Amino acid sequence: MTELSQHAWEMAEAAEEHVETVTVEQVRDGLEDEAVTLVDIRDVRELWIAGTIPGARHAPRGMLEFWVDPETEYYRDWFDPSRRYVLFCNEAGRSALAAKALQEMGFEDVAHLTGGFTAWQEAGYEVEEVEQRDYKSR
């Protein structure tokens, strides 16, 4: 087996050197701030199982760059480089990498939640259930 030149958590830690981190308290205190879009980048199955932070939008990590780019067929118009975005995943690794990717795409006001959704749950803050959708009928 070939040895990796860099490991996933090392990459996430390196990304954090360039990305603002916010605490669960800062996110909770800013939930009503309409100038901030909270983005859950976890897989949809994670949302179905555990729920999400109230009011968060969902953009799966595997599609994020495509949803952000207006030149792709996957573009979501709620992404606007002039807005502030706070991303989160389960434990903050994917969100650090994703926030760095958004910065590289021209988003200047991007942060990620330190400790991720796990830290949110451990703090005992409200969790919004996410209903499982039936994709077979689409």
N, CA, C and O atoms as CSV, one atom per row, in Angstrom:
chain,resi,resn,atom,element,x,y,z
A,1,MET,N,N,0.836,-1.182,0.000
A,1,MET,CA,C,0.000,0.000,0.000
A,1,MET,C,C,0.880,1.244,0.000
A,1,MET,O,O,1.877,1.311,0.718
A,2,THR,N,N,0.508,2.208,-0.795
A,2,THR,CA,C,1.263,3.448,-0.908
A,2,THR,C,C,0.973,4.351,0.287
A,2,THR,O,O,-0.175,4.470,0.715
A,3,GLU,N,N,1.993,4.974,0.815
A,3,GLU,CA,C,1.852,5.892,1.942
A,3,GLU,C,C,1.322,7.233,1.440
A,3,GLU,O,O,1.784,7.740,0.418
A,4,LEU,N,N,0.365,7.802,2.146
A,4,LEU,CA,C,-0.169,9.107,1.777
A,4,LEU,C,C,0.840,10.195,2.111
A,4,LEU,O,O,1.565,10.099,3.102
A,5,SER,N,N,0.881,11.229,1.280
A,5,SER,CA,C,1.783,12.347,1.556
A,5,SER,C,C,1.185,13.298,2.592
A,5,SER,O,O,1.911,14.020,3.274
A,6,GLN,N,N,-0.145,13.292,2.703
A,6,GLN,CA,C,-0.814,14.109,3.707
A,6,GLN,C,C,-2.120,13.411,4.069
A,6,GLN,O,O,-2.787,12.833,3.211
A,7,HIS,N,N,-2.471,13.471,5.330
A,7,HIS,CA,C,-3.676,12.812,5.806
A,7,HIS,C,C,-4.824,13.816,5.937
A,7,HIS,O,O,-4.594,15.021,6.034
A,8,ALA,N,N,-6.047,13.315,5.940
A,8,ALA,CA,C,-7.243,14.154,5.928
A,8,ALA,C,C,-7.262,15.156,7.078
A,8,ALA,O,O,-7.514,16.342,6.860
A,9,TRP,N,N,-6.999,14.694,8.297
A,9,TRP,CA,C,-7.059,15.626,9.424
A,9,TRP,C,C,-5.930,16.648,9.363
A,9,TRP,O,O,-6.096,17.776,9.829
A,10,GLU,N,N,-4.795,16.275,8.799
A,10,GLU,CA,C,-3.714,17.253,8.591
A,10,GLU,C,C,-4.160,18.324,7.603
A,10,GLU,O,O,-3.877,19.507,7.792
A,11,MET,N,N,-4.845,17.912,6.565
A,11,MET,CA,C,-5.356,18.863,5.578
A,11,MET,C,C,-6.371,19.802,6.222
A,11,MET,O,O,-6.358,21.004,5.957
A,12,ALA,N,N,-7.246,19.265,7.063
A,12,ALA,CA,C,-8.245,20.085,7.740
A,12,ALA,C,C,-7.565,21.090,8.676
A,12,ALA,O,O,-7.953,22.258,8.724
A,13,GLU,N,N,-6.567,20.642,9.407
A,13,GLU,CA,C,-5.838,21.541,10.303
A,13,GLU,C,C,-5.127,22.637,9.525
A,13,GLU,O,O,-5.096,23.787,9.963
A,14,ALA,N,N,-4.558,22.295,8.384
A,14,ALA,CA,C,-3.902,23.290,7.538
A,14,ALA,C,C,-4.915,24.300,7.010
A,14,ALA,O,O,-4.619,25.493,6.939
A,15,ALA,N,N,-6.102,23.836,6.640
A,15,ALA,CA,C,-7.149,24.735,6.154
A,15,ALA,C,C,-7.577,25.708,7.247
A,15,ALA,O,O,-7.841,26.878,6.974
A,16,GLU,N,N,-7.644,25.219,8.489
A,16,GLU,CA,C,-8.054,26.073,9.605
A,16,GLU,C,C,-7.117,27.253,9.824
A,16,GLU,O,O,-7.517,28.258,10.413
A,17,GLU,N,N,-5.890,27.146,9.363
A,17,GLU,CA,C,-4.956,28.262,9.492
A,17,GLU,C,C,-5.387,29.443,8.637
A,17,GLU,O,O,-4.946,30.569,8.868
A,18,HIS,N,N,-6.251,29.196,7.645
A,18,HIS,CA,C,-6.671,30.239,6.710
A,18,HIS,C,C,-8.147,30.589,6.823
A,18,HIS,O,O,-8.633,31.477,6.124
A,19,VAL,N,N,-8.860,29.892,7.701
A,19,VAL,CA,C,-10.310,30.039,7.790
A,19,VAL,C,C,-10.702,30.462,9.201
A,19,VAL,O,O,-10.181,29.939,10.186
A,20,GLU,N,N,-11.614,31.402,9.284
A,20,GLU,CA,C,-12.131,31.827,10.582
A,20,GLU,C,C,-12.940,30.691,11.205
A,20,GLU,O,O,-13.695,30.004,10.518
A,21,THR,N,N,-12.775,30.505,12.501
A,21,THR,CA,C,-13.596,29.533,13.221
A,21,THR,C,C,-14.498,30.293,14.181
A,21,THR,O,O,-14.114,31.314,14.751
A,22,VAL,N,N,-15.702,29.772,14.343
A,22,VAL,CA,C,-16.655,30.364,15.285
A,22,VAL,C,C,-17.101,29.281,16.250
A,22,VAL,O,O,-17.071,28.095,15.923
A,23,THR,N,N,-17.509,29.688,17.426
A,23,THR,CA,C,-17.939,28.746,18.458
A,23,THR,C,C,-19.440,28.477,18.343
A,23,THR,O,O,-20.164,29.192,17.651
A,24,VAL,N,N,-19.885,27.439,19.032
A,24,VAL,CA,C,-21.316,27.146,19.042
A,24,VAL,C,C,-22.098,28.312,19.666
A,24,VAL,O,O,-23.221,28.598,19.251
A,25,GLU,N,N,-21.514,28.974,20.647
A,25,GLU,CA,C,-22.189,30.115,21.269
A,25,GLU,C,C,-22.349,31.253,20.278
A,25,GLU,O,O,-23.400,31.894,20.234
A,26,GLN,N,N,-21.311,31.515,19.476
A,26,GLN,CA,C,-21.406,32.566,18.468
A,26,GLN,C,C,-22.477,32.228,17.422
A,26,GLN,O,O,-23.231,33.101,16.992
A,27,VAL,N,N,-22.534,30.970,17.024
A,27,VAL,CA,C,-23.556,30.562,16.056
A,27,VAL,C,C,-24.939,30.703,16.683
A,27,VAL,O,O,-25.843,31.271,16.070
A,28,ARG,N,N,-25.110,30.193,17.892
A,28,ARG,CA,C,-26.412,30.287,18.570
A,28,ARG,C,C,-26.849,31.740,18.704
A,28,ARG,O,O,-28.008,32.068,18.446
A,29,ASP,N,N,-25.932,32.608,19.104
A,29,ASP,CA,C,-26.272,34.021,19.297
A,29,ASP,C,C,-26.586,34.723,17.978
A,29,ASP,O,O,-27.256,35.755,17.971
A,30,GLY,N,N,-26.109,34.172,16.864
A,30,GLY,CA,C,-26.330,34.802,15.569
A,30,GLY,C,C,-27.373,34.125,14.705
A,30,GLY,O,O,-27.492,34.447,13.523
A,31,LEU,N,N,-28.131,33.195,15.263
A,31,LEU,CA,C,-29.124,32.459,14.465
A,31,LEU,C,C,-30.150,33.370,13.795
A,31,LEU,O,O,-30.645,33.048,12.715
A,32,GLU,N,N,-30.467,34.474,14.406
A,32,GLU,CA,C,-31.479,35.385,13.863
A,32,GLU,C,C,-30.891,36.404,12.890
A,32,GLU,O,O,-31.635,37.187,12.299
A,33,ASP,N,N,-29.576,36.409,12.715
A,33,ASP,CA,C,-28.912,37.383,11.846
A,33,ASP,C,C,-29.136,37.004,10.383
A,33,ASP,O,O,-28.572,36.024,9.897
A,34,GLU,N,N,-29.953,37.775,9.691
A,34,GLU,CA,C,-30.288,37.466,8.308
A,34,GLU,C,C,-29.129,37.694,7.347
A,34,GLU,O,O,-29.192,37.279,6.190
A,35,ALA,N,N,-28.069,38.352,7.819
A,35,ALA,CA,C,-26.903,38.586,6.968
A,35,ALA,C,C,-25.987,37.366,6.916
A,35,ALA,O,O,-25.026,37.341,6.147
A,36,VAL,N,N,-26.284,36.354,7.731
A,36,VAL,CA,C,-25.449,35.154,7.810
A,36,VAL,C,C,-26.250,33.950,7.329
A,36,VAL,O,O,-27.396,33.745,7.729
A,37,THR,N,N,-25.625,33.165,6.470
A,37,THR,CA,C,-26.241,31.914,6.033
A,37,THR,C,C,-25.453,30.773,6.656
A,37,THR,O,O,-24.251,30.638,6.430
A,38,LEU,N,N,-26.131,29.965,7.432
A,38,LEU,CA,C,-25.547,28.795,8.070
A,38,LEU,C,C,-25.726,27.618,7.118
A,38,LEU,O,O,-26.839,27.351,6.667
A,39,VAL,N,N,-24.634,26.910,6.809
A,39,VAL,CA,C,-24.684,25.842,5.806
A,39,VAL,C,C,-24.188,24.528,6.399
A,39,VAL,O,O,-23.043,24.413,6.837
A,40,ASP,N,N,-25.071,23.551,6.401
A,40,ASP,CA,C,-24.753,22.194,6.848
A,40,ASP,C,C,-24.239,21.436,5.633
A,40,ASP,O,O,-24.974,21.237,4.666
A,41,ILE,N,N,-22.982,21.015,5.677
A,41,ILE,CA,C,-22.396,20.342,4.508
A,41,ILE,C,C,-22.338,18.826,4.667
A,41,ILE,O,O,-21.729,18.135,3.850
A,42,ARG,N,N,-22.972,18.312,5.717
A,42,ARG,CA,C,-22.960,16.866,5.920
A,42,ARG,C,C,-23.804,16.172,4.853
A,42,ARG,O,O,-24.625,16.798,4.183
A,43,ASP,N,N,-23.586,14.897,4.716
A,43,ASP,CA,C,-24.392,14.072,3.829
A,43,ASP,C,C,-25.839,14.113,4.301
A,43,ASP,O,O,-26.102,14.185,5.501
A,44,VAL,N,N,-26.763,14.068,3.373
A,44,VAL,CA,C,-28.179,14.169,3.719
A,44,VAL,C,C,-28.603,13.079,4.710
A,44,VAL,O,O,-29.483,13.310,5.539
A,45,ARG,N,N,-27.996,11.919,4.633
A,45,ARG,CA,C,-28.347,10.851,5.580
A,45,ARG,C,C,-27.979,11.228,7.005
A,45,ARG,O,O,-28.661,10.820,7.945
A,46,GLU,N,N,-26.912,12.002,7.183
A,46,GLU,CA,C,-26.537,12.476,8.516
A,46,GLU,C,C,-27.620,13.413,9.069
A,46,GLU,O,O,-27.925,13.385,10.262
A,47,LEU,N,N,-28.192,14.235,8.195
A,47,LEU,CA,C,-29.262,15.134,8.618
A,47,LEU,C,C,-30.496,14.349,9.003
A,47,LEU,O,O,-31.138,14.656,10.008
A,48,TRP,N,N,-30.841,13.334,8.212
A,48,TRP,CA,C,-32.016,12.521,8.511
A,48,TRP,C,C,-31.876,11.825,9.859
A,48,TRP,O,O,-32.845,11.713,10.610
A,49,ILE,N,N,-30.676,11.362,10.159
A,49,ILE,CA,C,-30.444,10.624,11.403
A,49,ILE,C,C,-30.392,11.551,12.617
A,49,ILE,O,O,-31.025,11.277,13.637
A,50,ALA,N,N,-29.641,12.645,12.508
A,50,ALA,CA,C,-29.353,13.467,13.690
A,50,ALA,C,C,-30.030,14.834,13.702
A,50,ALA,O,O,-30.060,15.491,14.743
A,51,GLY,N,N,-30.573,15.276,12.568
A,51,GLY,CA,C,-31.132,16.617,12.492
A,51,GLY,C,C,-30.064,17.634,12.146
A,51,GLY,O,O,-28.951,17.277,11.762
A,52,THR,N,N,-30.412,18.900,12.286
A,52,THR,CA,C,-29.491,19.976,11.941
A,52,THR,C,C,-29.720,21.167,12.857
A,52,THR,O,O,-30.628,21.157,13.688
A,53,ILE,N,N,-28.905,22.179,12.702
A,53,ILE,CA,C,-29.066,23.418,13.459
A,53,ILE,C,C,-30.255,24.169,12.852
A,53,ILE,O,O,-30.336,24.295,11.630
A,54,PRO,N,N,-31.166,24.662,13.669
A,54,PRO,CA,C,-32.345,25.351,13.144
A,54,PRO,C,C,-31.981,26.471,12.166
A,54,PRO,O,O,-31.120,27.307,12.440
A,55,GLY,N,N,-32.664,26.458,11.019
A,55,GLY,CA,C,-32.466,27.500,10.016
A,55,GLY,C,C,-31.322,27.266,9.054
A,55,GLY,O,O,-31.135,28.046,8.120
A,56,ALA,N,N,-30.551,26.205,9.260
A,56,ALA,CA,C,-29.404,25.954,8.376
A,56,ALA,C,C,-29.876,25.517,6.995
A,56,ALA,O,O,-30.880,24.818,6.858
A,57,ARG,N,N,-29.137,25.938,5.977
A,57,ARG,CA,C,-29.347,25.453,4.615
A,57,ARG,C,C,-28.495,24.204,4.469
A,57,ARG,O,O,-27.555,24.003,5.239
A,58,HIS,N,N,-28.807,23.371,3.504
A,58,HIS,CA,C,-28.021,22.164,3.275
A,58,HIS,C,C,-27.356,22.227,1.909
A,58,HIS,O,O,-28.005,22.498,0.899
A,59,ALA,N,N,-26.051,21.971,1.892
A,59,ALA,CA,C,-25.280,21.852,0.663
A,59,ALA,C,C,-24.278,20.733,0.892
A,59,ALA,O,O,-23.282,20.943,1.584
A,60,PRO,N,N,-24.506,19.564,0.339
A,60,PRO,CA,C,-23.605,18.441,0.615
A,60,PRO,C,C,-22.172,18.739,0.170
A,60,PRO,O,O,-21.948,19.315,-0.895
A,61,ARG,N,N,-21.224,18.345,0.988
A,61,ARG,CA,C,-19.808,18.625,0.724
A,61,ARG,C,C,-19.392,18.192,-0.675
A,61,ARG,O,O,-18.619,18.888,-1.333
A,62,GLY,N,N,-19.883,17.078,-1.127
A,62,GLY,CA,C,-19.495,16.577,-2.438
A,62,GLY,C,C,-19.976,17.418,-3.602
A,62,GLY,O,O,-19.470,17.274,-4.715
A,63,MET,N,N,-20.950,18.301,-3.369
A,63,MET,CA,C,-21.499,19.137,-4.436
A,63,MET,C,C,-21.268,20.626,-4.211
A,63,MET,O,O,-21.642,21.438,-5.057
A,64,LEU,N,N,-20.667,20.994,-3.104
A,64,LEU,CA,C,-20.575,22.394,-2.699
A,64,LEU,C,C,-20.028,23.303,-3.801
A,64,LEU,O,O,-20.662,24.299,-4.151
A,65,GLU,N,N,-18.876,22.974,-4.341
A,65,GLU,CA,C,-18.270,23.844,-5.349
A,65,GLU,C,C,-19.171,24.008,-6.573
A,65,GLU,O,O,-19.190,25.070,-7.197
A,66,PHE,N,N,-19.907,22.970,-6.909
A,66,PHE,CA,C,-20.799,23.030,-8.064
A,66,PHE,C,C,-22.064,23.842,-7.752
A,66,PHE,O,O,-22.587,24.534,-8.626
A,67,TRP,N,N,-22.550,23.758,-6.515
A,67,TRP,CA,C,-23.725,24.529,-6.121
A,67,TRP,C,C,-23.398,26.017,-6.018
A,67,TRP,O,O,-24.274,26.862,-6.203
A,68,VAL,N,N,-22.140,26.337,-5.722
A,68,VAL,CA,C,-21.703,27.716,-5.553
A,68,VAL,C,C,-21.436,28.392,-6.901
A,68,VAL,O,O,-21.589,29.607,-7.023
A,69,ASP,N,N,-21.049,27.632,-7.886
A,69,ASP,CA,C,-20.606,28.170,-9.173
A,69,ASP,C,C,-21.783,28.415,-10.122
A,69,ASP,O,O,-22.431,27.463,-10.557
A,70,PRO,N,N,-22.069,29.689,-10.450
A,70,PRO,CA,C,-23.201,29.986,-11.326
A,70,PRO,C,C,-23.030,29.467,-12.753
A,70,PRO,O,O,-23.975,29.495,-13.541
A,71,GLU,N,N,-21.842,28.999,-13.084
A,71,GLU,CA,C,-21.599,28.484,-14.435
A,71,GLU,C,C,-21.930,26.999,-14.567
A,71,GLU,O,O,-21.791,26.426,-15.647
A,72,THR,N,N,-22.368,26.373,-13.466
A,72,THR,CA,C,-22.721,24.956,-13.546
A,72,THR,C,C,-24.232,24.786,-13.533
A,72,THR,O,O,-24.967,25.676,-13.105
A,73,GLU,N,N,-24.677,23.653,-13.999
A,73,GLU,CA,C,-26.110,23.356,-13.989
A,73,GLU,C,C,-26.628,23.088,-12.576
A,73,GLU,O,O,-27.838,23.022,-12.362
A,74,TYR,N,N,-25.717,22.934,-11.610
A,74,TYR,CA,C,-26.097,22.621,-10.231
A,74,TYR,C,C,-26.210,23.857,-9.339
A,74,TYR,O,O,-26.563,23.736,-8.166
A,75,TYR,N,N,-25.921,25.020,-9.866
A,75,TYR,CA,C,-25.886,26.266,-9.103
A,75,TYR,C,C,-27.161,26.487,-8.289
A,75,TYR,O,O,-28.273,26.264,-8.769
A,76,ARG,N,N,-26.972,26.929,-7.050
A,76,ARG,CA,C,-28.070,27.314,-6.164
A,76,ARG,C,C,-27.983,28.826,-5.951
A,76,ARG,O,O,-26.950,29.342,-5.524
A,77,ASP,N,N,-29.056,29.518,-6.248
A,77,ASP,CA,C,-29.002,30.982,-6.233
A,77,ASP,C,C,-28.931,31.591,-4.837
A,77,ASP,O,O,-28.821,32.811,-4.713
A,78,TRP,N,N,-28.990,30.786,-3.794
A,78,TRP,CA,C,-28.824,31.357,-2.460
A,78,TRP,C,C,-27.358,31.517,-2.082
A,78,TRP,O,O,-27.041,32.010,-0.999
A,79,PHE,N,N,-26.471,31.103,-2.968
A,79,PHE,CA,C,-25.044,31.371,-2.764
A,79,PHE,C,C,-24.686,32.688,-3.442
A,79,PHE,O,O,-24.917,32.870,-4.637
A,80,ASP,N,N,-24.121,33.598,-2.664
A,80,ASP,CA,C,-23.759,34.927,-3.140
A,80,ASP,C,C,-22.439,35.305,-2.467
A,80,ASP,O,O,-22.384,35.410,-1.241
A,81,PRO,N,N,-21.380,35.511,-3.246
A,81,PRO,CA,C,-20.068,35.805,-2.649
A,81,PRO,C,C,-20.034,37.028,-1.739
A,81,PRO,O,O,-19.087,37.193,-0.971
A,82,SER,N,N,-21.047,37.887,-1.809
A,82,SER,CA,C,-21.037,39.084,-0.963
A,82,SER,C,C,-21.631,38.822,0.432
A,82,SER,O,O,-21.562,39.692,1.300
A,83,ARG,N,N,-22.204,37.651,0.650
A,83,ARG,CA,C,-22.810,37.311,1.947
A,83,ARG,C,C,-21.807,36.619,2.877
A,83,ARG,O,O,-20.725,36.211,2.455
A,84,ARG,N,N,-22.190,36.498,4.138
A,84,ARG,CA,C,-21.385,35.753,5.113
A,84,ARG,C,C,-21.961,34.341,5.220
A,84,ARG,O,O,-23.174,34.153,5.310
A,85,TYR,N,N,-21.062,33.354,5.207
A,85,TYR,CA,C,-21.446,31.949,5.334
A,85,TYR,C,C,-20.682,31.318,6.484
A,85,TYR,O,O,-19.477,31.520,6.635
A,86,VAL,N,N,-21.404,30.546,7.297
A,86,VAL,CA,C,-20.786,29.747,8.349
A,86,VAL,C,C,-21.130,28.301,8.032
A,86,VAL,O,O,-22.302,27.923,8.021
A,87,LEU,N,N,-20.111,27.499,7.777
A,87,LEU,CA,C,-20.282,26.108,7.400
A,87,LEU,C,C,-20.058,25.206,8.602
A,87,LEU,O,O,-19.300,25.536,9.514
A,88,PHE,N,N,-20.731,24.060,8.587
A,88,PHE,CA,C,-20.460,23.062,9.624
A,88,PHE,C,C,-20.693,21.667,9.073
A,88,PHE,O,O,-21.476,21.451,8.147
A,89,CYS,N,N,-19.983,20.735,9.680
A,89,CYS,CA,C,-20.135,19.314,9.380
A,89,CYS,C,C,-20.306,18.615,10.725
A,89,CYS,O,O,-20.851,19.207,11.657
A,90,ASN,N,N,-19.861,17.392,10.842
A,90,ASN,CA,C,-20.042,16.673,12.098
A,90,ASN,C,C,-19.016,17.065,13.148
A,90,ASN,O,O,-19.368,17.309,14.302
A,91,GLU,N,N,-17.747,17.129,12.753
A,91,GLU,CA,C,-16.694,17.410,13.738
A,91,GLU,C,C,-15.744,18.522,13.319
A,91,GLU,O,O,-14.758,18.762,14.016
A,92,ALA,N,N,-15.995,19.209,12.213
A,92,ALA,CA,C,-15.263,20.394,11.760
A,92,ALA,C,C,-14.141,20.121,10.770
A,92,ALA,O,O,-13.475,21.065,10.345
A,93,GLY,N,N,-13.906,18.886,10.387
A,93,GLY,CA,C,-12.879,18.616,9.377
A,93,GLY,C,C,-13.336,18.994,7.984
A,93,GLY,O,O,-12.667,19.760,7.290
A,94,ARG,N,N,-14.461,18.466,7.578
A,94,ARG,CA,C,-14.985,18.763,6.238
A,94,ARG,C,C,-15.323,20.234,6.084
A,94,ARG,O,O,-15.114,20.813,5.018
A,95,SER,N,N,-15.846,20.846,7.146
A,95,SER,CA,C,-16.228,22.256,7.034
A,95,SER,C,C,-15.008,23.167,6.902
A,95,SER,O,O,-15.086,24.191,6.223
A,96,ALA,N,N,-13.886,22.822,7.530
A,96,ALA,CA,C,-12.662,23.613,7.359
A,96,ALA,C,C,-12.205,23.538,5.908
A,96,ALA,O,O,-11.859,24.554,5.304
A,97,LEU,N,N,-12.206,22.329,5.354
A,97,LEU,CA,C,-11.803,22.157,3.950
A,97,LEU,C,C,-12.776,22.873,3.017
A,97,LEU,O,O,-12.355,23.503,2.047
A,98,ALA,N,N,-14.069,22.780,3.302
A,98,ALA,CA,C,-15.081,23.406,2.462
A,98,ALA,C,C,-14.989,24.929,2.524
A,98,ALA,O,O,-15.105,25.600,1.498
A,99,ALA,N,N,-14.780,25.478,3.720
A,99,ALA,CA,C,-14.657,26.930,3.859
A,99,ALA,C,C,-13.453,27.441,3.087
A,99,ALA,O,O,-13.524,28.488,2.444
A,100,LYS,N,N,-12.363,26.716,3.144
A,100,LYS,CA,C,-11.171,27.104,2.386
A,100,LYS,C,C,-11.454,27.059,0.886
A,100,LYS,O,O,-11.010,27.932,0.141
A,101,ALA,N,N,-12.189,26.047,0.449
A,101,ALA,CA,C,-12.544,25.948,-0.966
A,101,ALA,C,C,-13.391,27.144,-1.395
A,101,ALA,O,O,-13.183,27.693,-2.477
A,102,LEU,N,N,-14.346,27.552,-0.553
A,102,LEU,CA,C,-15.160,28.723,-0.891
A,102,LEU,C,C,-14.307,29.982,-0.978
A,102,LEU,O,O,-14.519,30.820,-1.854
A,103,GLN,N,N,-13.350,30.115,-0.076
A,103,GLN,CA,C,-12.448,31.258,-0.148
A,103,GLN,C,C,-11.694,31.252,-1.475
A,103,GLN,O,O,-11.552,32.290,-2.121
A,104,GLU,N,N,-11.219,30.088,-1.871
A,104,GLU,CA,C,-10.484,29.976,-3.124
A,104,GLU,C,C,-11.358,30.307,-4.330
A,104,GLU,O,O,-10.848,30.677,-5.387
A,105,MET,N,N,-12.671,30.175,-4.170
A,105,MET,CA,C,-13.608,30.489,-5.247
A,105,MET,C,C,-14.053,31.951,-5.218
A,105,MET,O,O,-14.823,32.378,-6.079
A,106,GLY,N,N,-13.581,32.717,-4.245
A,106,GLY,CA,C,-13.890,34.144,-4.201
A,106,GLY,C,C,-14.823,34.588,-3.096
A,106,GLY,O,O,-15.189,35.762,-3.043
A,107,PHE,N,N,-15.219,33.689,-2.213
A,107,PHE,CA,C,-16.051,34.064,-1.069
A,107,PHE,C,C,-15.122,34.587,0.016
A,107,PHE,O,O,-14.241,33.868,0.486
A,108,GLU,N,N,-15.321,35.839,0.412
A,108,GLU,CA,C,-14.413,36.465,1.371
A,108,GLU,C,C,-14.847,36.309,2.816
A,108,GLU,O,O,-14.006,36.291,3.715
A,109,ASP,N,N,-16.134,36.197,3.052
A,109,ASP,CA,C,-16.644,36.177,4.432
A,109,ASP,C,C,-17.184,34.784,4.767
A,109,ASP,O,O,-18.393,34.553,4.795
A,110,VAL,N,N,-16.251,33.870,5.018
A,110,VAL,CA,C,-16.583,32.468,5.273
A,110,VAL,C,C,-15.934,32.040,6.582
A,110,VAL,O,O,-14.789,32.391,6.868
A,111,ALA,N,N,-16.680,31.282,7.366
A,111,ALA,CA,C,-16.155,30.723,8.616
A,111,ALA,C,C,-16.682,29.304,8.747
A,111,ALA,O,O,-17.527,28.862,7.969
A,112,HIS,N,N,-16.167,28.602,9.745
A,112,HIS,CA,C,-16.717,27.279,10.025
A,112,HIS,C,C,-16.824,27.091,11.527
A,112,HIS,O,O,-16.124,27.727,12.316
A,113,LEU,N,N,-17.732,26.190,11.892
A,113,LEU,CA,C,-18.060,25.947,13.298
A,113,LEU,C,C,-17.059,24.986,13.920
A,113,LEU,O,O,-16.954,23.832,13.504
A,114,THR,N,N,-16.327,25.462,14.912
A,114,THR,CA,C,-15.363,24.616,15.593
A,114,THR,C,C,-16.111,23.515,16.355
A,114,THR,O,O,-17.065,23.792,17.082
A,115,GLY,N,N,-15.675,22.287,16.182
A,115,GLY,CA,C,-16.326,21.159,16.835
A,115,GLY,C,C,-17.528,20.628,16.086
A,115,GLY,O,O,-18.020,19.542,16.392
A,116,GLY,N,N,-18.012,21.384,15.099
A,116,GLY,CA,C,-19.100,20.942,14.241
A,116,GLY,C,C,-20.419,20.693,14.957
A,116,GLY,O,O,-20.650,21.166,16.070
A,117,PHE,N,N,-21.271,19.940,14.284
A,117,PHE,CA,C,-22.598,19.623,14.812
A,117,PHE,C,C,-22.496,18.848,16.123
A,117,PHE,O,O,-23.368,18.962,16.985
A,118,THR,N,N,-21.439,18.066,16.272
A,118,THR,CA,C,-21.231,17.322,17.516
A,118,THR,C,C,-21.117,18.286,18.692
A,118,THR,O,O,-21.714,18.052,19.743
A,119,ALA,N,N,-20.359,19.362,18.526
A,119,ALA,CA,C,-20.215,20.361,19.596
A,119,ALA,C,C,-21.549,21.050,19.872
A,119,ALA,O,O,-21.867,21.366,21.018
A,120,TRP,N,N,-22.321,21.279,18.818
A,120,TRP,CA,C,-23.648,21.890,18.977
A,120,TRP,C,C,-24.536,20.996,19.842
A,120,TRP,O,O,-25.189,21.469,20.773
A,121,GLN,N,N,-24.553,19.710,19.529
A,121,GLN,CA,C,-25.364,18.767,20.299
A,121,GLN,C,C,-24.870,18.662,21.738
A,121,GLN,O,O,-25.671,18.658,22.672
A,122,GLU,N,N,-23.553,18.579,21.919
A,122,GLU,CA,C,-22.989,18.454,23.258
A,122,GLU,C,C,-23.296,19.672,24.118
A,122,GLU,O,O,-23.376,19.565,25.342
A,123,ALA,N,N,-23.468,20.835,23.480
A,123,ALA,CA,C,-23.819,22.044,24.219
A,123,ALA,C,C,-25.297,22.042,24.619
A,123,ALA,O,O,-25.737,22.880,25.407
A,124,GLY,N,N,-26.049,21.100,24.072
A,124,GLY,CA,C,-27.461,20.987,24.422
A,124,GLY,C,C,-28.367,21.956,23.690
A,124,GLY,O,O,-29.491,22.196,24.129
A,125,TYR,N,N,-27.900,22.522,22.577
A,125,TYR,CA,C,-28.705,23.484,21.830
A,125,TYR,C,C,-29.740,22.771,20.965
A,125,TYR,O,O,-29.624,21.583,20.664
A,126,GLU,N,N,-30.740,23.530,20.583
A,126,GLU,CA,C,-31.866,22.987,19.815
A,126,GLU,C,C,-31.409,22.358,18.503
A,126,GLU,O,O,-30.520,22.866,17.821
A,127,VAL,N,N,-32.038,21.250,18.179
A,127,VAL,CA,C,-31.780,20.543,16.923
A,127,VAL,C,C,-33.102,20.445,16.169
A,127,VAL,O,O,-34.138,20.101,16.740
A,128,GLU,N,N,-33.045,20.750,14.897
A,128,GLU,CA,C,-34.223,20.681,14.038
A,128,GLU,C,C,-34.218,19.355,13.291
A,128,GLU,O,O,-33.224,18.997,12.660
A,129,GLU,N,N,-35.317,18.632,13.361
A,129,GLU,CA,C,-35.409,17.365,12.631
A,129,GLU,C,C,-35.475,17.629,11.135
A,129,GLU,O,O,-36.011,18.645,10.691
A,130,VAL,N,N,-34.922,16.700,10.366
A,130,VAL,CA,C,-34.958,16.781,8.910
A,130,VAL,C,C,-35.686,15.551,8.416
A,130,VAL,O,O,-35.252,14.421,8.643
A,131,GLU,N,N,-36.791,15.779,7.741
A,131,GLU,CA,C,-37.608,14.686,7.247
A,131,GLU,C,C,-36.929,13.986,6.072
A,131,GLU,O,O,-36.416,14.630,5.157
A,132,GLN,N,N,-36.938,12.678,6.118
A,132,GLN,CA,C,-36.348,11.901,5.026
A,132,GLN,C,C,-37.253,11.990,3.805
A,132,GLN,O,O,-38.457,11.747,3.882
A,133,ARG,N,N,-36.649,12.340,2.685
A,133,ARG,CA,C,-37.391,12.441,1.446
A,133,ARG,C,C,-37.246,11.158,0.649
A,133,ARG,O,O,-36.234,10.463,0.745
A,134,ASP,N,N,-38.259,10.856,-0.131
A,134,ASP,CA,C,-38.230,9.681,-0.997
A,134,ASP,C,C,-37.747,10.122,-2.374
A,134,ASP,O,O,-38.503,10.710,-3.147
A,135,TYR,N,N,-36.490,9.835,-2.672
A,135,TYR,CA,C,-35.918,10.261,-3.941
A,135,TYR,C,C,-36.308,9.351,-5.101
A,135,TYR,O,O,-36.106,9.708,-6.262
A,136,LYS,N,N,-36.853,8.207,-4.804
A,136,LYS,CA,C,-37.233,7.267,-5.860
A,136,LYS,C,C,-38.412,7.792,-6.678
A,136,LYS,O,O,-38.545,7.468,-7.858
A,137,SER,N,N,-39.263,8.599,-6.053
A,137,SER,CA,C,-40.460,9.064,-6.737
A,137,SER,C,C,-40.207,10.305,-7.592
A,137,SER,O,O,-41.129,10.806,-8.234
A,138,ARG,N,N,-39.000,10.795,-7.609
A,138,ARG,CA,C,-38.686,12.006,-8.385
A,138,ARG,C,C,-38.498,11.701,-9.833
A,138,ARG,O,O,-38.229,12.604,-10.625
